[in-house]
Amino acid sequence: MASLQKILVIGSVWPEPASSAAGARMLEMLELFRAQSWEVVFASAASLSSHRAPLASLGVQEKVIELNADSFDDFVRALEPDMVVFDRFYTEEQFGWRVEKSCPHALRVLDTVDLHCLRDGREQMLKKNRAAAKEQEYMLDLVSQTSIQTLFHALAKDDVAQREIAAIYRCDLSLIASEFEIELLRTGFSVPASLLHHCKLMRVRACAERPAFETRAHFISIGNFRHAPNWDAVLCLKQSIWPNIRQALPQAELHLVGAYPPPKATALHAPAQGFLVQGWAENAHQVMAHARVCLAPLRFGAGVKGKLADAMVCGTPSVTTSIGAESMHGEMAWGGAIADDNANFVRAAIDLFQNEDKWREAQQRGDAIIAQRWQAEVMGRALLSALDSARQQQQEKRLNNFTGAMLRHHQHRSNQYFSQWIALKNASAR
């Protein structure tokens, strides 16, 4: 089996490392591939964004591709990649059958980023509970951690879960960011361990400055406003959490930072209440390092949370929920506080903001988590080893993965015919 030398990454969007943890994760993966002297091409059908990373400066070639176009077949056939990485399951749905048809020997890898079916499933559970709660719809305890089996039964009938698990089976290897998601896939959906690799690769890098407690003056909440869990957290802060913090700390401010704030977010800006919607930040580490406490009341979501890793790197204690801290700290004490109801969340936030001794202890716990669980070099070597093993065992694993072969036969035919129909329709409209 040939070694890996030429890599094609098909992105759902162009990487924006300053906008999201997913963008940072993708950029670090590209850097890791380039460090092996591999030829790397990043292709996407998405619009070119103003905040996208300058991939050419990393030696990564850029290619704009089209959906439902045979021109992609010509492109990938001429490129002849040794490995194709699909960024999220729907990218595999769109291009996987074309890659298999044009480059059947290429290793096919799915980067799930986070399990979309888990995030969507938890969101649906929250919506159901919110409808029942009525005037108390912004309470954190409307969603709690549930068992693997309970989640499996809630997710298994969902279209997103069926599509995402099918994409995992169709690929030679899938990269899973969260230990909890690995367990859900293995014990809930019975996905073979050989198809999965735990890869929480992220740009967890040293913060340039870490101001002292007394020079930090406010709370911060950070996250891309387009991401549904982040927007729900903003509403929780606005409606139920921040008013109680502000009542106890009349001079305190909450700075809400993140990419792509929509009008409904900027409309929440209220300086008189200390609720400041600031939007895009050029340097997330800098704004995080000058805040005293990070607030992340996440009621649903999946994967691992880049904002909370950044908070620990910057020495900023955080208050979050069990879902927010999921798969980030193992058995270690959290670098701040974990609270799954509003009263305890508010109490912990106020305590960390006022008590320097507790703040320093929380900062030290965060440092320990980063040092023990977020070592980029270790995670990078593990990923490269997993990719090499998957490449060496590619033929044997495909023979043993009958479910994947069956799904490729049926699903790819469906996607292929639908895509070809769209292509013909577009051609006739020209």
C-alpha positions in Angstrom: 0.0 0.0 0.0 1.4 3.4 -1.0 2.3 5.9 1.6 0.6 9.2 2.0 2.2 12.0 -0.1 -0.6 14.0 -1.7 -3.6 15.1 0.4 -7.0 16.6 -0.7 -9.1 18.3 1.9 -12.7 19.1 0.9 -14.0 21.8 3.2 -17.6 22.7 3.9 -16.3 26.2 4.3 -12.9 28.0 4.1 -11.1 27.8 7.4 -11.6 30.8 9.7 -9.4 30.1 12.8 -10.3 33.4 14.4 -14.1 32.7 14.0 -14.6 29.2 15.3 -12.9 26.2 17.0 -13.7 24.2 13.9 -11.7 26.6 11.7 -8.8 26.5 14.2 -8.9 22.7 14.2 -8.8 22.6 10.4 -5.9 25.0 10.2 -3.8 23.0 12.7 -4.6 19.8 10.7 -3.4 21.5 7.5 -0.2 22.7 9.3 0.4 19.1 10.5 0.1 17.7 7.1 2.4 20.3 5.6 5.0 19.6 8.3 5.2 16.0 6.9 6.2 17.6 3.5 3.0 16.3 2.0 1.4 18.1 -0.9 -1.9 19.5 0.4 -4.8 20.9 -1.6 -7.8 22.5 0.1 -10.9 22.6 -2.0 -14.3 24.1 -1.2 -17.5 25.1 -3.0 -18.2 27.7 -0.3 -18.0 31.5 -1.0 -14.6 33.0 -0.2 -14.9 34.7 3.2 -13.2 37.8 4.4 -11.9 36.1 7.6 -10.5 33.0 6.0 -7.0 31.9 6.7 -4.2 32.6 4.1 -3.7 29.0 3.1 -1.2 29.9 0.4 1.2 31.2 3.1 1.3 27.7 4.6 2.1 26.1 1.2 -1.5 24.8 0.9 -3.0 25.0 -2.6 -6.5 26.4 -2.9 -9.1 25.2 -5.3 -12.7 26.5 -5.8 -15.0 23.6 -6.8 -18.6 23.3 -7.7 -21.4 21.2 -6.3 -23.1 18.8 -8.6 -20.6 19.3 -11.4 -18.6 16.8 -13.4 -15.7 19.2 -13.4 -14.9 17.9 -9.9 -14.4 14.4 -11.3 -11.9 15.7 -13.8 -10.1 17.7 -11.1 -9.7 14.9 -8.6 -8.8 12.3 -11.2 -6.0 14.6 -12.4 -4.8 15.3 -8.8 -4.7 11.6 -7.9 -4.6 12.2 -4.1 -3.5 9.4 -1.7 -5.9 10.6 0.9 -9.1 12.7 0.8 -10.4 14.3 4.0 -14.1 15.3 4.1 -14.9 18.2 6.4 -18.3 17.1 8.0 -20.6 14.3 6.9 -22.6 16.3 4.3 -19.4 17.0 2.4 -18.8 13.3 2.2 -22.4 12.9 0.9 -21.8 15.4 -1.8 -18.4 14.3 -3.0 -17.7 10.8 -1.6 -19.2 8.9 -4.5 -17.3 11.1 -6.9 -14.0 10.4 -5.1 -14.7 6.7 -5.0 -15.5 6.6 -8.7 -12.5 8.7 -9.8 -9.9 7.7 -7.2 -11.0 4.4 -5.7 -7.6 3.7 -4.0 -7.5 7.0 -2.1 -7.9 6.7 1.7 -11.2 8.3 2.6 -11.2 10.2 6.0 -14.2 11.9 7.6 -13.5 14.8 10.0 -16.8 15.0 11.9 -15.7 18.1 13.8 -18.5 17.3 16.2 -21.4 14.9 15.9 -24.1 16.9 14.3 -26.8 14.3 15.2 -25.9 14.7 18.9 -26.0 18.5 18.7 -29.3 18.5 16.8 -30.8 15.9 19.1 -30.0 17.8 22.2 -31.4 21.0 20.6 -34.7 19.2 19.9 -34.8 18.0 23.5 -34.3 21.5 24.7 -37.0 22.9 22.4 -39.4 20.4 23.7 -38.6 21.3 27.3 -38.7 25.0 26.6 -42.2 24.7 25.2 -43.3 23.0 28.4 -41.5 25.5 30.7 -43.1 28.6 29.1 -42.0 31.6 31.2 -39.0 29.7 32.6 -37.7 28.7 29.2 -34.2 30.2 29.8 -33.3 28.0 32.7 -30.2 25.8 32.5 -31.7 22.8 34.1 -34.1 22.3 31.2 -31.4 20.0 29.7 -29.3 17.6 31.7 -26.8 14.9 30.8 -28.5 11.7 29.7 -27.3 8.1 29.4 -25.8 6.7 26.2 -28.8 4.4 25.7 -31.3 7.3 26.3 -29.5 9.4 23.7 -29.2 6.5 21.3 -33.0 5.9 21.4 -33.7 9.6 20.9 -31.2 10.0 18.0 -31.5 6.7 16.1 -34.8 7.5 14.4 -33.5 10.9 13.3 -32.6 11.6 9.7 -29.4 13.4 10.6 -28.1 10.5 12.7 -28.8 8.0 10.0 -27.0 10.1 7.4 -24.1 10.9 9.7 -23.5 7.3 10.9 -23.8 6.1 7.2 -21.0 8.5 6.2 -18.9 7.2 9.1 -19.3 3.6 7.8 -18.5 4.7 4.2 -15.2 6.1 5.1 -12.0 4.3 6.0 -11.5 6.4 9.2 -13.5 9.1 11.0 -12.0 11.7 13.3 -14.0 12.2 16.5 -13.2 15.2 18.8 -15.0 14.0 21.9 -14.5 10.9 24.1 -18.2 11.0 24.9 -19.0 10.8 21.2 -16.6 7.9 20.8 -18.6 6.1 23.5 -21.9 7.0 21.9 -20.8 5.7 18.5 -19.4 2.5 19.9 -21.9 1.4 22.5 -25.0 3.2 21.2 -24.7 2.9 17.4 -22.3 -0.1 17.5 -19.8 1.5 15.1 -16.5 -0.6 15.1 -13.7 1.0 16.9 -11.4 0.4 13.9 -13.4 3.1 12.0 -12.9 5.7 14.7 -10.0 7.8 15.9 -10.2 10.2 18.9 -8.8 13.5 17.6 -9.4 16.6 19.7 -6.7 18.4 17.7 -7.0 22.1 18.2 -4.9 25.3 18.3 -4.4 25.3 22.0 -1.4 27.6 22.0 0.3 29.7 24.6 -1.3 33.1 25.4 1.0 36.1 24.8 0.0 37.7 28.0 -1.8 36.7 31.2 -2.7 39.8 33.2 -3.1 39.5 37.0 -6.5 39.2 38.8 -6.6 42.9 39.8 -6.1 44.2 36.3 -8.9 42.2 34.8 -12.2 44.0 34.9 -15.1 42.2 33.3 -16.9 39.0 32.3 -16.7 37.6 28.8 -18.8 35.3 26.6 -17.3 34.4 23.3 -18.4 32.4 20.3 -19.5 32.5 16.7 -23.1 34.0 16.7 -24.1 31.7 13.8 -23.6 28.6 15.9 -27.0 27.7 17.5 -25.6 26.6 20.9 -23.8 30.0 21.2 -26.9 32.0 20.3 -29.0 30.1 22.9 -26.3 30.8 25.5 -26.5 34.5 24.6 -30.3 34.5 25.2 -29.8 32.7 28.5 -27.3 35.3 29.6 -29.5 38.2 28.6 -32.8 36.9 29.9 -32.0 35.1 33.2 -28.3 34.9 34.2 -26.8 38.3 33.6 -29.6 40.3 35.4 -28.9 38.4 38.6 -25.1 38.8 38.3 -25.5 42.5 37.6 -27.7 42.9 40.6 -25.0 41.6 42.9 -22.2 43.5 40.9 -23.7 46.8 39.7 -20.5 47.9 38.1 -19.7 44.7 36.3 -19.8 44.4 32.5 -20.3 41.4 30.2 -18.5 41.6 26.9 -20.1 39.4 24.2 -17.5 38.7 21.5 -17.8 36.6 18.4 -17.9 36.5 14.6 -21.0 37.4 12.5 -23.3 39.0 15.0 -26.8 39.3 13.3 -29.1 42.3 13.9 -31.0 40.3 16.5 -27.8 40.1 18.5 -26.7 43.7 18.2 -30.2 44.7 19.2 -29.4 43.2 22.7 -26.6 45.7 23.2 -27.4 47.5 26.5 -24.6 49.6 28.0 -26.8 50.8 30.9 -27.1 47.1 31.9 -23.5 46.3 31.3 -24.5 44.0 28.5 -22.1 44.8 25.7 -22.4 43.1 22.3 -19.0 43.7 20.7 -18.9 41.3 17.8 -15.8 40.3 15.9 -12.4 40.3 17.7 -9.2 40.2 15.7 -7.4 38.5 18.5 -9.5 36.2 20.7 -6.7 35.4 23.1 -6.1 39.1 23.8 -9.7 39.8 24.7 -10.0 36.6 26.7 -6.8 37.3 28.6 -8.1 40.7 29.8 -11.4 39.3 31.1 -11.6 38.0 34.7 -14.3 35.3 34.2 -15.6 33.5 31.0 -19.3 32.6 31.0 -20.6 29.8 28.8 -24.1 28.6 29.7 -24.3 26.0 27.0 -27.5 24.0 27.1 -26.8 21.8 24.0 -24.0 21.1 21.6 -21.4 18.5 20.8 -17.6 18.1 20.3 -15.2 20.0 22.5 -15.4 23.7 23.1 -12.6 25.8 21.8 -13.7 28.9 23.8 -13.2 27.0 27.0 -9.8 25.7 26.0 -8.8 29.2 25.1 -10.0 30.5 28.4 -7.8 28.0 30.3 -4.8 28.9 28.1 -5.4 32.5 28.8 -5.7 31.9 32.6 -9.3 32.9 32.6 -11.5 30.7 34.8 -14.8 29.8 33.2 -18.3 28.9 34.4 -20.1 26.5 32.2 -22.5 23.5 32.1 -21.8 19.8 32.1 -22.4 19.8 28.3 -20.0 22.7 27.9 -17.2 20.9 29.8 -18.0 17.5 28.3 -14.9 15.4 27.3 -12.5 18.3 28.1 -11.2 17.5 31.6 -11.6 13.8 32.2 -11.5 13.2 36.0 -9.6 16.4 36.7 -11.3 19.3 38.5 -12.6 22.0 36.2 -10.7 25.3 35.7 -13.6 27.3 37.2 -17.0 25.9 37.9 -19.6 23.6 36.3 -23.2 24.4 37.1 -26.4 23.0 35.6 -28.9 25.4 37.1 -29.2 29.1 37.1 -28.7 29.8 40.8 -25.5 27.9 41.1 -24.2 29.3 37.8 -24.8 32.9 39.0 -23.3 32.1 42.5 -20.2 30.6 40.9 -19.7 33.5 38.5 -19.9 36.1 41.3 -17.6 34.1 43.6 -14.9 33.7 41.0 -15.2 37.4 40.0 -14.7 38.6 43.6 -12.6 36.0 45.4 -9.0 36.2 44.2 -7.9 33.0 46.1 -10.6 30.9 44.4 -9.9 32.6 41.1 -6.2 31.7 41.3 -7.0 28.1 42.3 -9.4 27.8 39.3 -6.6 29.2 37.0 -4.2 26.6 38.3 -6.7 23.8 37.6 -7.1 25.1 34.1 -3.4 25.1 33.6 -3.2 21.5 34.8 -5.9 20.4 32.3 -4.1 22.0 29.4 -0.7 20.5 30.4 -2.1 17.0 30.9 -4.8 16.6 28.3 -4.2 19.1 25.5 -0.7 18.4 24.3 -0.7 19.3 20.6 2.4 17.3 19.7 1.1 14.1 21.3 -2.3 14.5 19.5 -0.5 15.2 16.2 1.6 12.1 16.4 -1.4 10.0 17.3 -3.3 11.3 14.3 -0.4 10.6 11.9 -0.1 7.1 13.3 -3.8 6.4 12.9 -3.7 7.7 9.3 -0.7 5.5 8.5 -2.3 2.5 10.1 -5.5 3.1 8.2 -3.6 3.4 4.9 -1.6 0.2 5.5 -4.7 -1.8 6.5 -7.0 -0.1 3.9 -7.8 -3.1 1.7 -8.3 -5.5 4.7 -10.6 -3.0 6.5 -12.7 -2.4 3.4 -13.2 -6.1 3.0 -14.3 -6.5 6.6 -16.6 -3.4 6.5 -19.5 -4.9 4.6 -21.9 -2.4 6.1 -19.9 0.4 4.6 -19.7 -1.3 1.2 -23.5 -1.8 1.3 -24.1 1.8 2.2 -21.7 3.1 -0.5 -23.6 1.0 -3.1 -27.0 2.3 -2.2 -26.4 5.8 -0.9 -23.8 6.7 -3.4 -26.2 5.6 -6.2 -28.9 7.8 -4.8 -26.6 10.8 -4.4 -25.0 10.2 -7.8 -28.3 10.2 -9.7 -29.6 13.2 -7.8 -26.4 15.1 -8.4 -26.4 14.2 -12.1 -30.0 15.3 -12.4 -29.1 18.7 -10.9 -26.2 19.0 -13.2 -28.4 18.3 -16.2 -31.0 20.8 -15.0 -28.3 23.5 -14.5 -26.8 22.8 -18.0 -30.2 23.1 -19.7 -30.9 26.4 -17.9 -27.8 28.0 -19.3 
